[in-house]
Amino acid sequence: MWETESSISAFPRLAREFTQGRLSCRVAGELDAQRRSVLHIAIHGEIVLTCQRCMGDLPQQVEINRQVHLARDEADVERLEEALGLDGEVILAEERLNLVELVEDEVLLGLPLVPRHDLGECSGSVT
């Protein structure tokens, strides 16, 4: 198991995009009933995005709870994807899995493509 609670600056790719935020992360591995490697990923916190309407700060809650299966090679990816169908996510696990990069990927995939305040909530006169 790996756990961390830190500012966004601990995550290099996120720190390049966002200057404010804090994340609490937990990644735990186990074998499922079929003896396949599974990671349970929990990421919670807040990142401050830039609203694309008013260019002001837009706090974004991060709440990610997901499970991913680990594959040893491309053939294993295909086999697992077929076995799991749409119910499972499979990633190719290199010899040494970089958990910081895994957390960054999950956070980036979970953020809105075009962050905006709800109508009428922007700062200034922009609506």
C-alpha positions, 0 to 999 in steps of 0.5 A, a space after each residue: 500500500 502507498 499513501 500520501 497527502 501533499 500539495 499539488 507541487 509533489 506531482 510534477 505534471 499537475 504542478 506544471 498546470 495548477 499552482 494550488 491544490 492538495 491531494 490525499 492518495 491511497 493505492 493498494 494492491 491485491 489479487 482478485 478471486 481469479 488471482 489477477 493483480 488489481 490496484 484500488 486507487 482512491 484520490 481525494 482533494 481539491 485543485 484550483 483550475 482557471 475558469 475559461 469564462 472569467 479566467 478566475 480561480 475555480 476550485 475543483 473537488 477531486 473524488 476518484 475511487 477506481 479499480 484497475 487490473 494490471 497486465 504484464 504485457 500486451 497479450 495479457 492486456 488483450 486477455 484481461 480486457 476480453 475477460 473483464 469486458 466493459 466492467 474493468 480497466 486494464 493498464 500495462 504495468 511496467 517492471 516498476 510502476 510509478 505511482 505518482 504518474 498513475 495518480 497524475 493520470 487519474 486526476 487529469 482524466 477526471 478533470 473537466 476539459 473546459 473548466 467553467 463556473 456555473 452561469 452567473 457565478 463568475 467573478 467580475 462582469 463576465 457571464 
